[in-house]
Amino acid sequence: MAPAPLAITGIGLLTAAGEGLEPLARAIAEGRSCIGPLPEEVSRGLAHKVGGRFPVELVPASGPDRALIAADRAVRAAMADVRRDALLVSLGTGLGPSEGLEQEWELARASPAALTEALCHGLGKSPLGVQTFAVTCLSSLCSLEAGKSVGRGVAIGIETLSRTIQAGFSCLEALSKTDGREPDGIVLGEAACALVLEPLALAGSGRTWARLVAQAMRVDGNHLTSPDPAAKGLSRAIAAALHQAQVNARDVDRLLLTAPASPGYAAQYERALGELWGPAWRDRASTWEGVTGHCLGASTAVGVAWAAHLFATAQARRALVLSVGFGGQSGATLLEGP
Amino acid sequence: MTAEWVVWAAAREGAKDLEDRFPGRWNPKRSLHGELRPLVQAAADALALAGWGPDPDTAIVLGIDRYGEASAAAFQAQLRKGDAKALRPSDFLSSLPSTPAATLGLVLGLGGYQATLVGEGEAGERALDQARALIRSGAAPRALVGALTSTDGIALGVAACVGSAEARIGWGKPPSDLLAGLPSGYLLRAAPRFLALVGPVGGGVMSTADQRMQVKRMIVERLHMRMDPNDIADDAPLFGQTGLGLDSVDAIELVEGIKESFGYEFPSEQEARKVLGSLAQLADHLVAQGKLA
């Protein structure tokens, strides 16, 4: 029997496009990228100097508390129309507020877990459970999975662009040499996304944005950073999610891709999606990353929010968010319209 | 399926031939990162005790409080010098909290759900909670759960295999010097706290108190009660004006919670009324039905 789906009853989103889904949708419709030059304090001495930063009217341009400010804003927006308190706050981030490392080597302040605690403190929330996941680009997939297992929680994905992150991905040669004009590597982007999860039965008369139907994560064990060309992990994650939901691949009408500008992950998508959907898989595939950049640990949560927008605007009925990350990790999150 | 301990092991360092144990998965000529050797050793020992091998569905859930500080510091030092070409990818990777779990996945050939929880001290316990939730929900059939804590050249690793109650096999023992000789007040907490959780449980069977606590936790979480599960008396009535004071709406939620958490569905309303008299009655009934081992 397929597990009971959960309702996503609240969404809070901040990206380089602005606050909420509308600015992101507008930018995508207009074919307008929100990626721009990074401030000198982030890009100093580095070859790669562009990224998708939060607009300064939403989040200050500098300071170690940028991640906290963005996450707080996203959670407040997500919880605005939700009547029940979350039992669990689960936050996923690749590196957390790493700006703190650069400014003063202040470990406690730079810790991802400290970010979650400060967030709950600032919100005045004392949920029964607080969890912090640091799983690089699948961090928010894990925060969603935790929320799923509790059944009533707020799952958060947050990533800000610090010099440490930009330098790390630069030295790994993962970044685009053409500033994103060609799919020769990723451009990084900031995002804060909060998703409120509730059992469908409790969602009541409030808004249900989407139903989280199934989620799976698999690891191919190929290499710490190089994706497996055979895409075994990705294929198995997709198969597991479809199996959990007892859904046939042909009934998924949108494939939402994270990090498709990375040549290694693009090859994985080509292989895994081509096998399941045939050469026309591209007709179902899209990404928002051309507007925002790749949002690292927040990617899955942003993908879920974007799927909710597609449902709300009748552009899709069922969507699969695909997540890829270091260590050969692959994730598949299946959503349906309300 | 009820999640249950299987075996566990702990280590403060890795054997000299540790890398040789994983031919084809880890190049023995390449050393495992020093801070990861105790964790890899503990995980390999726990898997060996459990008789588990490489498996595409086994999950890895780790709790980490201190790790990668020296690598992060080295990366920051190079970054401050402003010489981008001198930045070492290995320093960046070794400072990522997700690298220990990814390394375990690579060397041990475990390909299921993989996650790292971070936090001061309690990360190992949260990893354990997450692993049990994954097994209970069917998202993973079994999990390698671990805790790693490492700073100033001292690292501790603890690992436990967690699977279904039926898979219970045996127990490991910590090396006698695991915690010996640590400087007073040393900030190594996740692994020892995790060890304290997995170590004292003997024989592989949960005590009656543990069983009842599991039910108490479910009730508090499910009904969003702002109280400590420890404060629920075993024999206190669940419904009515005394005891917990639950009402009919809570009853519906509770029945649903029992179904989701323990996989038990009451055959009739009459049966539910009979069993939901007190916490102890409910826990004992779940044990009798084989839903709470």
HADDOCK unambig.tbl for C-alpha pairs under 7 A between the chains (distance, minus, plus):
assign (segid A and resid 45 and name CA) (segid B and resid 82 and name CA) 5.53 0.50 0.50
assign (segid A and resid 45 and name CA) (segid B and resid 83 and name CA) 6.79 0.50 0.50
assign (segid A and resid 45 and name CA) (segid B and resid 84 and name CA) 6.23 0.50 0.50
assign (segid A and resid 46 and name CA) (segid B and resid 84 and name CA) 5.90 0.50 0.50
assign (segid A and resid 87 and name CA) (segid B and resid 221 and name CA) 6.94 0.50 0.50
assign (segid A and resid 87 and name CA) (segid B and resid 224 and name CA) 6.71 0.50 0.50
assign (segid A and resid 95 and name CA) (segid B and resid 96 and name CA) 6.99 0.50 0.50
assign (segid A and resid 102 and name CA) (segid B and resid 76 and name CA) 6.82 0.50 0.50
assign (segid A and resid 113 and name CA) (segid B and resid 118 and name CA) 5.90 0.50 0.50
assign (segid A and resid 113 and name CA) (segid B and resid 119 and name CA) 5.06 0.50 0.50
assign (segid A and resid 131 and name CA) (segid B and resid 117 and name CA) 6.95 0.50 0.50
assign (segid A and resid 132 and name CA) (segid B and resid 117 and name CA) 5.50 0.50 0.50
assign (segid A and resid 132 and name CA) (segid B and resid 118 and name CA) 5.73 0.50 0.50
assign (segid A and resid 133 and name CA) (segid B and resid 115 and name CA) 6.96 0.50 0.50
assign (segid A and resid 133 and name CA) (segid B and resid 116 and name CA) 5.61 0.50 0.50
assign (segid A and resid 133 and name CA) (segid B and resid 117 and name CA) 4.54 0.50 0.50
assign (segid A and resid 133 and name CA) (segid B and resid 118 and name CA) 6.22 0.50 0.50
assign (segid A and resid 134 and name CA) (segid B and resid 97 and name CA) 6.01 0.50 0.50
assign (segid A and resid 134 and name CA) (segid B and resid 98 and name CA) 6.00 0.50 0.50
assign (segid A and resid 134 and name CA) (segid B and resid 116 and name CA) 5.66 0.50 0.50
assign (segid A and resid 134 and name CA) (segid B and resid 117 and name CA) 6.23 0.50 0.50
assign (segid A and resid 134 and name CA) (segid B and resid 118 and name CA) 6.75 0.50 0.50
assign (segid A and resid 135 and name CA) (segid B and resid 98 and name CA) 4.95 0.50 0.50
assign (segid A and resid 135 and name CA) (segid B and resid 115 and name CA) 5.87 0.50 0.50
assign (segid A and resid 135 and name CA) (segid B and resid 116 and name CA) 5.91 0.50 0.50
assign (segid A and resid 136 and name CA) (segid B and resid 98 and name CA) 6.40 0.50 0.50
assign (segid A and resid 142 and name CA) (segid B and resid 115 and name CA) 6.67 0.50 0.50
assign (segid A and resid 146 and name CA) (segid B and resid 130 and name CA) 6.85 0.50 0.50
assign (segid A and resid 149 and name CA) (segid B and resid 133 and name CA) 5.99 0.50 0.50
assign (segid A and resid 149 and name CA) (segid B and resid 137 and name CA) 6.66 0.50 0.50
assign (segid A and resid 168 and name CA) (segid B and resid 89 and name CA) 6.76 0.50 0.50
assign (segid A and resid 168 and name CA) (segid B and resid 92 and name CA) 5.67 0.50 0.50
assign (segid A and resid 171 and name CA) (segid B and resid 87 and name CA) 6.44 0.50 0.50
assign (segid A and resid 171 and name CA) (segid B and resid 88 and name CA) 6.95 0.50 0.50
assign (segid A and resid 171 and name CA) (segid B and resid 89 and name CA) 5.75 0.50 0.50
assign (segid A and resid 172 and name CA) (segid B and resid 89 and name CA) 5.60 0.50 0.50
assign (segid A and resid 217 and name CA) (segid B and resid 112 and name CA) 6.49 0.50 0.50
assign (segid A and resid 217 and name CA) (segid B and resid 113 and name CA) 4.85 0.50 0.50
assign (segid A and resid 218 and name CA) (segid B and resid 111 and name CA) 5.60 0.50 0.50
assign (segid A and resid 218 and name CA) (segid B and resid 112 and name CA) 4.66 0.50 0.50
assign (segid A and resid 218 and name CA) (segid B and resid 113 and name CA) 5.35 0.50 0.50
assign (segid A and resid 219 and name CA) (segid B and resid 111 and name CA) 4.46 0.50 0.50
assign (segid A and resid 219 and name CA) (segid B and resid 112 and name CA) 5.95 0.50 0.50
assign (segid A and resid 220 and name CA) (segid B and resid 111 and name CA) 6.00 0.50 0.50
assign (segid A and resid 221 and name CA) (segid B and resid 105 and name CA) 6.10 0.50 0.50
assign (segid A and resid 221 and name CA) (segid B and resid 106 and name CA) 4.69 0.50 0.50
assign (segid A and resid 221 and name CA) (segid B and resid 109 and name CA) 6.43 0.50 0.50
assign (segid A and resid 221 and name CA) (segid B and resid 111 and name CA) 6.63 0.50 0.50
assign (segid A and resid 222 and name CA) (segid B and resid 106 and name CA) 6.99 0.50 0.50
assign (segid A and resid 224 and name CA) (segid B and resid 102 and name CA) 6.67 0.50 0.50
assign (segid A and resid 327 and name CA) (segid B and resid 102 and name CA) 4.92 0.50 0.50
